Amino acid sequence: MAGRVPLVFVMSVFAITLTIANAARADLADFLVKPAEDALRDHKLGIAVSLWRGVVAIRGEADVAVEKLALAWTLAGEPEAAIEELERRRRATGDADARTSIGKEVAELERRAHGFTGTVFQVVPADAQAREAFRRGRRAFQDKKFADAAALYRAGVEMAPDVPGNYRELGEALGKLGKTEEALAFFVRYLRLRPFGKNADEVRGRLTQAGAIGKLSVGSSFACEQVWINRQPVPAPLPIERLAVAPGRYRLLCYNEKYHFARYLNVDVPKDGNVRADFTWAIIENKLDPWGRIVMENPDRQSEMNDIGVWDEIGVPVPEDRRPLKVLLRAADSSKRKEVYIKLEAGKRVPLAW
């Protein structure tokens, strides 16, 4: 037994070493935490999302920073994005209590009601912090701290995907680490975030060569004034035919201010898949004389009624099950009230009169 080191001591030393290593990695994100906290506190949610993405890129998906990122998405009215982030942490963490807590939070977010109109939320790039991450990454790379350099470059890409330096240098750092699969995963995530970014075509080529690409087509019943894919504006009008995209989930938005219409669609594109998504909607015309308000059944939830406002024309999505929708017509002076059922057809106008 002489000269042998007790197993408990060895495990204790290992635990201390691991703790020190994790603390050192966590310290890499310190320059981002305060601005991220400040942005969240001040309700500057567009940049808060970018900054917390950077913190998570450095600290890892199991870190509690993911919950701050999810909170920013929730406050911005983007529960689906919050759920996606929370699910990332639930998969990554080894803490059973944390998994249970996250499960409850996800269930709560899934129960939240959503109308069929909404507003456009735009993520604001954290350019200054992304450039600082690039500078720190270069220093770490020169010191041959390739893992730290990769974490910092990755944070820069997450915070400002169109800054090319972090993108290029991350590939170099991952190459030094021999992490080919991680590099591919990064390219996939980048293209999901920025399907029309400045580096998108180069990444698209890399993923096509690797056989990790899908195709997405998008159409609409009426013209969309704005089309967004994963919160990035589409540079050309619809339709989109067989766009090469990274495999994964995409959140699509058709926005038309003239018809007060904003519609989100979620679509999953598998590797080698060819998926089509269409915004199917009709236009309701208020022809009531005397003038009145229109209250309509939500096309997405049969038990919910929505006041669709005072507009002369408004866009309304066609229900997926094509069922007739209940509509209540109410005169402003309370002289008339009428209940009708209408069946919407994609690309059609529906005039409503007494």
C-alpha positions as a Python dict, from the first residue, in 0.01 Angstrom:
ca = {
    (1, 'M'): (0, 0, 0),
    (2, 'A'): (300, 228, 52),
    (3, 'G'): (334, 495, -214),
    (4, 'R'): (-20, 449, -348),
    (5, 'V'): (-243, 757, -365),
    (6, 'P'): (-592, 707, -220),
    (7, 'L'): (-866, 701, -486),
    (8, 'V'): (-1067, 962, -295),
    (9, 'F'): (-773, 1202, -312),
    (10, 'V'): (-730, 1139, -686),
    (11, 'M'): (-1100, 1207, -746),
    (12, 'S'): (-1083, 1521, -532),
    (13, 'V'): (-787, 1653, -730),
    (14, 'F'): (-970, 1572, -1055),
    (15, 'A'): (-1281, 1756, -934),
    (16, 'I'): (-1075, 2060, -834),
    (17, 'T'): (-897, 2060, -1169),
    (18, 'L'): (-1227, 2034, -1354),
    (19, 'T'): (-1374, 2317, -1148),
    (20, 'I'): (-1074, 2538, -1223),
    (21, 'A'): (-1099, 2457, -1594),
    (22, 'N'): (-1470, 2537, -1599),
    (23, 'A'): (-1412, 2860, -1408),
    (24, 'A'): (-1142, 2960, -1655),
    (25, 'R'): (-1376, 2894, -1947),
    (26, 'A'): (-1656, 3084, -1773),
    (27, 'D'): (-1422, 3382, -1726),
    (28, 'L'): (-1397, 3415, -2105),
    (29, 'A'): (-1757, 3537, -2108),
    (30, 'D'): (-1723, 3795, -1833),
    (31, 'F'): (-1685, 4086, -2075),
    (32, 'L'): (-2028, 4001, -2218),
    (33, 'V'): (-2229, 3938, -1902),
    (34, 'K'): (-2275, 4297, -1784),
    (35, 'P'): (-2388, 4437, -2121),
    (36, 'A'): (-2617, 4134, -2159),
    (37, 'E'): (-2769, 4192, -1814),
    (38, 'D'): (-2804, 4565, -1886),
    (39, 'A'): (-2979, 4503, -2219),
    (40, 'L'): (-3222, 4261, -2056),
    (41, 'R'): (-3291, 4502, -1768),
    (42, 'D'): (-3347, 4793, -2008),
    (43, 'H'): (-3575, 4581, -2228),
    (44, 'K'): (-3343, 4621, -2529),
    (45, 'L'): (-3438, 4271, -2630),
    (46, 'G'): (-3299, 4264, -2984),
    (47, 'I'): (-2942, 4310, -2864),
    (48, 'A'): (-3004, 4116, -2540),
    (49, 'V'): (-3068, 3806, -2751),
    (50, 'S'): (-2740, 3854, -2939),
    (51, 'L'): (-2537, 3910, -2623),
    (52, 'W'): (-2679, 3612, -2435),
    (53, 'R'): (-2616, 3400, -2743),
    (54, 'G'): (-2252, 3499, -2710),
    (55, 'V'): (-2240, 3405, -2341),
    (56, 'V'): (-2398, 3066, -2413),
    (57, 'A'): (-2154, 3004, -2700),
    (58, 'I'): (-1866, 3036, -2452),
    (59, 'R'): (-2013, 2875, -2142),
    (60, 'G'): (-2201, 2594, -2313),
    (61, 'E'): (-2561, 2488, -2351),
    (62, 'A'): (-2580, 2344, -2000),
    (63, 'D'): (-2511, 2683, -1841),
    (64, 'V'): (-2786, 2885, -1670),
    (65, 'A'): (-2715, 3166, -1920),
    (66, 'V'): (-2942, 2972, -2157),
    (67, 'E'): (-3233, 3062, -1929),
    (68, 'K'): (-3146, 3432, -1960),
    (69, 'L'): (-3146, 3391, -2337),
    (70, 'A'): (-3484, 3217, -2318),
    (71, 'L'): (-3616, 3500, -2098),
    (72, 'A'): (-3512, 3757, -2358),
    (73, 'W'): (-3700, 3564, -2626),
    (74, 'T'): (-4006, 3530, -2402),
    (75, 'L'): (-4018, 3904, -2324),
    (76, 'A'): (-3989, 3972, -2697),
    (77, 'G'): (-4305, 3768, -2758),
    (78, 'E'): (-4117, 3479, -2920),
    (79, 'P'): (-4211, 3175, -2706),
    (80, 'E'): (-4113, 2923, -2974),
    (81, 'A'): (-3756, 3055, -2973),
    (82, 'A'): (-3754, 3048, -2591),
    (83, 'I'): (-3869, 2684, -2595),
    (84, 'E'): (-3595, 2594, -2843),
    (85, 'E'): (-3328, 2742, -2616),
    (86, 'L'): (-3467, 2577, -2303),
    (87, 'E'): (-3476, 2240, -2479),
    (88, 'R'): (-3107, 2286, -2565),
    (89, 'R'): (-3027, 2329, -2197),
    (90, 'R'): (-3249, 2038, -2091),
    (91, 'R'): (-3062, 1808, -2329),
    (92, 'A'): (-2722, 1935, -2217),
    (93, 'T'): (-2755, 1952, -1838),
    (94, 'G'): (-2693, 1660, -1606),
    (95, 'D'): (-2895, 1824, -1327),
    (96, 'A'): (-3220, 1630, -1281),
    (97, 'D'): (-3384, 1913, -1086),
    (98, 'A'): (-3294, 2159, -1362),
    (99, 'R'): (-3444, 1927, -1626),
    (100, 'T'): (-3768, 1906, -1427),
    (101, 'S'): (-3784, 2283, -1381),
    (102, 'I'): (-3716, 2344, -1751),
    (103, 'G'): (-3988, 2095, -1844),
    (104, 'K'): (-4243, 2290, -1642),
    (105, 'E'): (-4133, 2618, -1799),
    (106, 'V'): (-4158, 2474, -2149),
    (107, 'A'): (-4507, 2341, -2075),
    (108, 'E'): (-4612, 2687, -1956),
    (109, 'L'): (-4478, 2853, -2270),
    (110, 'E'): (-4656, 2599, -2489),
    (111, 'R'): (-4988, 2686, -2324),
    (112, 'R'): (-4961, 3055, -2407),
    (113, 'A'): (-5223, 3182, -2646),
    (114, 'H'): (-5115, 3340, -2973),
    (115, 'G'): (-5331, 3541, -3210),
    (116, 'F'): (-5308, 3525, -3588),
    (117, 'T'): (-5155, 3872, -3616),
    (118, 'G'): (-4842, 4007, -3459),
    (119, 'T'): (-4540, 4231, -3500),
    (120, 'V'): (-4193, 4183, -3643),
    (121, 'F'): (-3919, 4124, -3386),
    (122, 'Q'): (-3566, 4179, -3509),
    (123, 'V'): (-3249, 4058, -3341),
    (124, 'V'): (-2991, 4338, -3322),
    (125, 'P'): (-2629, 4233, -3387),
    (126, 'A'): (-2389, 4308, -3102),
    (127, 'D'): (-2116, 4429, -3338),
    (128, 'A'): (-1889, 4591, -3079),
    (129, 'Q'): (-1882, 4284, -2855),
    (130, 'A'): (-1837, 4054, -3157),
    (131, 'R'): (-1528, 4250, -3261),
    (132, 'E'): (-1396, 4232, -2906),
    (133, 'A'): (-1453, 3855, -2909),
    (134, 'F'): (-1253, 3844, -3234),
    (135, 'R'): (-962, 4035, -3077),
    (136, 'R'): (-959, 3811, -2771),
    (137, 'G'): (-986, 3503, -2990),
    (138, 'R'): (-683, 3609, -3192),
    (139, 'R'): (-478, 3649, -2874),
    (140, 'A'): (-587, 3307, -2750),
    (141, 'F'): (-503, 3152, -3089),
    (142, 'Q'): (-156, 3308, -3087),
    (143, 'D'): (-105, 3161, -2738),
    (144, 'K'): (-209, 2821, -2882),
    (145, 'K'): (-520, 2816, -2661),
    (146, 'F'): (-724, 2684, -2947),
    (147, 'A'): (-1028, 2576, -2741),
    (148, 'D'): (-1056, 2924, -2588),
    (149, 'A'): (-1008, 3083, -2929),
    (150, 'A'): (-1283, 2866, -3078),
    (151, 'A'): (-1522, 2958, -2794),
    (152, 'L'): (-1458, 3329, -2844),
    (153, 'Y'): (-1490, 3313, -3222),
    (154, 'R'): (-1812, 3114, -3184),
    (155, 'A'): (-1947, 3380, -2949),
    (156, 'G'): (-1862, 3645, -3207),
    (157, 'V'): (-2049, 3459, -3478),
    (158, 'E'): (-2354, 3415, -3255),
    (159, 'M'): (-2359, 3785, -3162),
    (160, 'A'): (-2299, 3925, -3512),
    (161, 'P'): (-2319, 3654, -3779),
    (162, 'D'): (-2227, 3886, -4066),
    (163, 'V'): (-1889, 3989, -3921),
    (164, 'P'): (-1663, 3770, -4138),
    (165, 'G'): (-1351, 3756, -3920),
    (166, 'N'): (-1497, 3537, -3645),
    (167, 'Y'): (-1643, 3300, -3903),
    (168, 'R'): (-1312, 3250, -4082),
    (169, 'E'): (-1102, 3218, -3768),
    (170, 'L'): (-1343, 2977, -3600),
    (171, 'G'): (-1289, 2736, -3885),
    (172, 'E'): (-913, 2765, -3832),
    (173, 'A'): (-941, 2705, -3455),
    (174, 'L'): (-1169, 2403, -3494),
    (175, 'G'): (-929, 2268, -3755),
    (176, 'K'): (-641, 2292, -3503),
    (177, 'L'): (-854, 2096, -3258),
    (178, 'G'): (-935, 1830, -3517),
    (179, 'K'): (-1309, 1884, -3462),
    (180, 'T'): (-1445, 1824, -3810),
    (181, 'E'): (-1794, 1728, -3692),
    (182, 'E'): (-1816, 2031, -3464),
    (183, 'A'): (-1711, 2253, -3752),
    (184, 'L'): (-1990, 2103, -3964),
    (185, 'A'): (-2242, 2158, -3681),
    (186, 'F'): (-2129, 2519, -3663),
    (187, 'F'): (-2181, 2566, -4037),
    (188, 'V'): (-2531, 2418, -4005),
    (189, 'R'): (-2619, 2653, -3719),
    (190, 'Y'): (-2476, 2954, -3900),
    (191, 'L'): (-2682, 2890, -4214),
    (192, 'R'): (-2998, 2840, -4008),
    (193, 'L'): (-2939, 3176, -3839),
    (194, 'R'): (-2838, 3361, -4155),
    (195, 'P'): (-2981, 3192, -4466),
    (196, 'F'): (-2918, 3519, -4656),
    (197, 'G'): (-2607, 3638, -4468),
    (198, 'K'): (-2288, 3767, -4626),
    (199, 'N'): (-2120, 3429, -4573),
    (200, 'A'): (-2428, 3220, -4658),
    (201, 'D'): (-2328, 3116, -5009),
    (202, 'E'): (-1984, 2995, -4897),
    (203, 'V'): (-2138, 2796, -4610),
    (204, 'R'): (-2407, 2663, -4843),
    (205, 'G'): (-2133, 2529, -5067),
    (206, 'R'): (-1954, 2360, -4776),
    (207, 'L'): (-2275, 2193, -4656),
    (208, 'T'): (-2367, 2084, -5008),
    (209, 'Q'): (-2026, 1915, -5043),
    (210, 'A'): (-2079, 1745, -4706),
    (211, 'G'): (-2427, 1624, -4806),
    (212, 'A'): (-2586, 1820, -4518),
    (213, 'I'): (-2836, 2033, -4704),
    (214, 'G'): (-3212, 2052, -4757),
    (215, 'K'): (-3441, 2248, -4988),
    (216, 'L'): (-3713, 2495, -4887),
    (217, 'S'): (-3983, 2648, -5107),
    (218, 'V'): (-4217, 2923, -4982),
    (219, 'G'): (-4531, 3075, -5136),
    (220, 'S'): (-4819, 3302, -5037),
    (221, 'S'): (-5182, 3356, -5141),
    (222, 'F'): (-5129, 3733, -5154),
    (223, 'A'): (-4811, 3938, -5176),
    (224, 'C'): (-4613, 3977, -4854),
    (225, 'E'): (-4461, 4323, -4806),
    (226, 'Q'): (-4194, 4158, -4593),
    (227, 'V'): (-4085, 3796, -4568),
    (228, 'W'): (-3855, 3680, -4289),
    (229, 'I'): (-3689, 3342, -4243),
    (230, 'N'): (-3546, 3277, -3897),
    (231, 'R'): (-3573, 3651, -3823),
    (232, 'Q'): (-3372, 3752, -4128),
    (233, 'P'): (-3544, 3950, -4408),
    (234, 'V'): (-3564, 3772, -4741),
    (235, 'P'): (-3407, 3994, -5011),
    (236, 'A'): (-3647, 3892, -5291),
    (237, 'P'): (-4028, 3860, -5307),
    (238, 'L'): (-4205, 3528, -5291),
    (239, 'P'): (-4220, 3268, -5425),
    (240, 'I'): (-3896, 3102, -5318),
    (241, 'E'): (-3823, 2781, -5503),
    (242, 'R'): (-3593, 2510, -5368),
    (243, 'L'): (-3366, 2732, -5162),
    (244, 'A'): (-3070, 2532, -5028),
    (245, 'V'): (-3081, 2555, -4648),
    (246, 'A'): (-2925, 2383, -4350),
    (247, 'P'): (-3132, 2101, -4197),
    (248, 'G'): (-3342, 2211, -3901),
    (249, 'R'): (-3641, 2418, -3796),
    (250, 'Y'): (-3730, 2744, -3969),
    (251, 'R'): (-3966, 3016, -3852),
    (252, 'L'): (-4120, 3199, -4145),
    (253, 'L'): (-4302, 3532, -4136),
    (254, 'C'): (-4524, 3697, -4394),
    (255, 'Y'): (-4600, 4060, -4305),
    (256, 'N'): (-4836, 4288, -4495),
    (257, 'E'): (-4902, 4627, -4337),
    (258, 'K'): (-5174, 4723, -4586),
    (259, 'Y'): (-5387, 4426, -4481),
    (260, 'H'): (-5271, 4429, -4114),
    (261, 'F'): (-5151, 4073, -4156),
    (262, 'A'): (-4862, 3899, -3986),
    (263, 'R'): (-4842, 3522, -3999),
    (264, 'Y'): (-4576, 3287, -3865),
    (265, 'L'): (-4518, 2934, -3989),
    (266, 'N'): (-4281, 2677, -3840),
    (267, 'V'): (-4135, 2422, -4077),
    (268, 'D'): (-3880, 2144, -4032),
    (269, 'V'): (-3640, 2078, -4319),
    (270, 'P'): (-3464, 1739, -4300),
    (271, 'K'): (-3130, 1663, -4458),
    (272, 'D'): (-3186, 1581, -4826),
    (273, 'G'): (-3550, 1686, -4781),
    (274, 'N'): (-3753, 1910, -5011),
    (275, 'V'): (-4014, 2099, -4806),
    (276, 'R'): (-4277, 2350, -4915),
    (277, 'A'): (-4450, 2604, -4690),
    (278, 'D'): (-4735, 2831, -4800),
    (279, 'F'): (-4899, 3128, -4634),
    (280, 'T'): (-5263, 3057, -4714),
    (281, 'W'): (-5482, 3355, -4634),
    (282, 'A'): (-5789, 3545, -4738),
    (283, 'I'): (-5894, 3910, -4705),
    (284, 'I'): (-6202, 4013, -4509),
    (285, 'E'): (-6373, 4330, -4635),
    (286, 'N'): (-6581, 4530, -4389),
    (287, 'K'): (-6886, 4638, -4593),
    (288, 'L'): (-7112, 4697, -4292),
    (289, 'D'): (-7349, 4996, -4324),
    (290, 'P'): (-7415, 5121, -4064),
    (291, 'W'): (-7052, 5064, -3977),
    (292, 'G'): (-6975, 4786, -3730),
    (293, 'R'): (-6702, 4580, -3571),
    (294, 'I'): (-6613, 4223, -3669),
    (295, 'V'): (-6526, 3959, -3410),
    (296, 'M'): (-6400, 3636, -3563),
    (297, 'E'): (-6312, 3288, -3445),
    (298, 'N'): (-5938, 3235, -3436),
    (299, 'P'): (-5845, 3011, -3730),
    (300, 'D'): (-5587, 2835, -3512),
    (301, 'R'): (-5805, 2776, -3203),
    (302, 'Q'): (-6172, 2700, -3234),
    (303, 'S'): (-6253, 2811, -2879),
    (304, 'E'): (-6106, 3162, -2914),
    (305, 'M'): (-6267, 3473, -3063),
    (306, 'N'): (-6065, 3775, -3184),
    (307, 'D'): (-6176, 4131, -3246),
    (308, 'I'): (-6012, 4194, -3582),
    (309, 'G'): (-6023, 4571, -3546),
    (310, 'V'): (-6174, 4863, -3732),
    (311, 'W'): (-6001, 4811, -4065),
    (312, 'D'): (-6185, 4816, -4398),
    (313, 'E'): (-5971, 4520, -4509),
    (314, 'I'): (-5777, 4267, -4303),
    (315, 'G'): (-5588, 3951, -4389),
    (316, 'V'): (-5691, 3632, -4213),
    (317, 'P'): (-5522, 3289, -4241),
    (318, 'V'): (-5722, 2999, -4379),
    (319, 'P'): (-5771, 2732, -4107),
    (320, 'E'): (-5565, 2419, -4165),
    (321, 'D'): (-5879, 2205, -4129),
    (322, 'R'): (-6069, 2434, -4372),
    (323, 'R'): (-6360, 2460, -4127),
    (324, 'P'): (-6613, 2747, -4146),
    (325, 'L'): (-6537, 3025, -3897),
    (326, 'K'): (-6788, 3186, -3664),
    (327, 'V'): (-6818, 3564, -3711),
    (328, 'L'): (-7005, 3818, -3498),
    (329, 'L'): (-7105, 4150, -3658),
    (330, 'R'): (-7192, 4438, -3424),
    (331, 'A'): (-7303, 4786, -3528),
    (332, 'A'): (-7123, 5070, -3356),
    (333, 'D'): (-7455, 5219, -3240),
    (334, 'S'): (-7578, 4876, -3118),
    (335, 'S'): (-7867, 4888, -3368),
    (336, 'K'): (-7764, 4564, -3538),
    (337, 'R'): (-7605, 4237, -3440),
    (338, 'K'): (-7552, 3933, -3660),
    (339, 'E'): (-7386, 3593, -3633),
    (340, 'V'): (-7265, 3418, -3948),
    (341, 'Y'): (-7027, 3140, -4051),
    (342, 'I'): (-6785, 3195, -4336),
    (343, 'K'): (-6551, 2959, -4518),
    (344, 'L'): (-6225, 3120, -4619),
    (345, 'E'): (-6042, 3029, -4939),
    (346, 'A'): (-5679, 3107, -5006),
    (347, 'G'): (-5635, 3410, -5228),
    (348, 'K'): (-6003, 3512, -5210),
    (349, 'R'): (-6175, 3821, -5076),
    (350, 'V'): (-6478, 3788, -4846),
    (351, 'P'): (-6707, 4093, -4818),
    (352, 'L'): (-6915, 4108, -4499),
    (353, 'A'): (-7243, 4301, -4497),
    (354, 'W'): (-7563, 4299, -4291),
}
